[in-house]
Amino acid sequence: MVASGKGRVEEGFLGFSEQSKCGQKGTLKRKRVNRNKKKNWKRHSDVQDVEEFLDDVRLQERTAGGLLAEKKDESLFFVDTGNEQKDSKVNKRREKPLRIDLILQPDSKVPVPKDILSHQIPNGQKLKRKRERVEKLEKKGVLPRSERLLRAQLNKPKTLKPEANNNPSRGFYDMWGDNNPLDSALEGKDQWFLQQTKKGHVKRPDRLNKKPSQLPAVEVAAPGASYNPTYESHQVLLLQAHEVEVKKLKEEEKLERQLKLPAGAQLPTEESRLQELCEGLVEESEDDMGEEESEAQKTACMPRRERKTERQRRKEKEAKFRKVRQDAEKTDRLRRQGLFQLKSLHASLKTRQGELLKRKKLREEKRKLQALQPRRLGRLRYKEPDIDVLLSEELTDSLRKIKPEGSLAKDRFKSFQKRSLIEPRERAKFKRKLKVKYVEKRAFREITL
C-alpha cells in the first residue's frame, strides 16, 4: 500500500519498535512547520481560545454596556421589597410598548463611535486667536470695525421706505378690505378730489363675491364605485351607466333614420337634376297672360257702391247711440249685481292667490335647479363624463388587485367646466394644409437593391 499525501499512514506497514505508531489507523504524521515565517503564524497557530474570549467581551458590551466584572453590584442586583399582589396590579395597568417600538430599539448598548471630523472646525486655531484678540481689545474699550458699523446702523434714524413688491417676507393683507394699508395715505381727503385725480380705488362689485356655481369642488362618488361595494349599490350604478349607453344608441339610430332615404326614393342623377332646373321656364309666360285676363274680368264684374240717403244715415246714427246706451245700462246692472257676489269673488281671489304662490314656488325650484346646471359660456355645451364603473366579474376584494379607472386630471378639468369656471372645450383638430411629399433617397435605394 502507498501512503496518502495528507500524512495519514495506511495499513500494511509495520514499525520497527514498540513505541512506533506506524501501522495504526487514523494517526497523523507530525508536520514540521517553520514558525519564523510570518505567513505560518495564523495558519498553524491555535487562537480559538482568544476568539472565544473576544466574542464573550463583545457580547457583554452589547448586552450590558460593558464588562460584568467591572460593573458594580448595585447595577447588577437589587433587593425586592415590594408586595407581589400590588406590583401585579400596577404592571397590569401599565401600558405595554408597541411591537414596532420594540423592533426599532437598538439591540446593542455599545455607544456609537464619535466622528472626529464632524466636531472639527475649519480654521479653528485661527478663529480662536482672533477671538482672543477681540476679547483683549474689548477689555481696553476698543470695539472691532464690524461692531462699530452695526451700532452706527442701529443708531441711525429710521426712514420709511415703500416695501418692494418682490419681497417674499412681506405681510399679506386683503386688498378689498377695510384695513388696507394702501388706503392710509388717502384717509381724510375729499372723495371728489380723489375721483377727479384718479387716486381713489375702484369699489369691488358685489357680483364678483358670488360663486358662479353652488356645486361642491369635489363630488363624492357613488357607493357602487367602491372597490368592494354591496350588491344593491353596484347594480344601481350599473343601471345608470346602462341608461347612458341606451340614450347614446337611440341618438345614433335617430340620426341614421333622418339621413336615410325614404322608401321608393332614388338617388338624383344628371338627367333628373337637369329636368328639375329646367322645370317651369316655358309655362311661366302663359300663366302671366292668364292672370292678367282674370284680373281684367274681375274689375269689369265688380258691382258699384250706391250712395246712402239722409234717412239711412240718420237710422244708422240712432242705432249706434242706442247700442252705446244699452251697453252702459248693462255694465251698470252687472256692477249692482256684483254686490251680491262678494263671497264668490273672495273665494275666486283666494284660489287665484294660491295658484300664484304655487307658480312662485315652482319658479324658485326651477331657478335653484338652473343654478346647479353649468352655464352656456361658449359655443359648445357641457357633456357629462362617462361613469367609471367596473363589471361584476372585474370586482376585487383587495385594493392591491384593483385597476384604476378614469383620470384625475380629466376629472378636475370636467369639474371646472361643470362649475362654470371655464367654458367647455374640445381637442383641436389638426388639418394638414400641404400634402406630404415622399422622396426616396439614393442611399436607401442602393441598400435595398
Secondary structure, DSSP 4 states (H G I P E B T S, - for coil): ----TTSBPPTT---SSTT--TT-TT-BPPPP--TTSGGGTTTTS--HHHHHHHHHHHHHHHHHSS-TTTS-HHHH-----S-HHHHHHHHHHSPPPPHHHHHHS-S--SPPPP-HHHH--TTHHHHHHHHHHHHHHHHHTPPPHHHHHHHHHHHSPP---PPPTT-TTSPP--TTSSS-GGGGGGTTS-HHHHHHHT-SPPPPPGGGGS-S--S-SSPPPPGGGSSS--HHHHHHHHHHHHHHHHHHHHHHHHHHHHHSPPTT-----HHHHHHHHHTTSSTHHHHHHHHHHHHHHHHHHPPPPPPPPHHHHHHHHHHHHHHHHHHHHHHHHHHHHGGGGHHHHHHHHHHHHHHHHHHHHHHHHHHHHHHHSPP--SSSPP-PPPP----GGG--SSTTTPPP-S-HHHHHHHHHHHTTSS----PPPP--SSPP-----HHHHHHH-
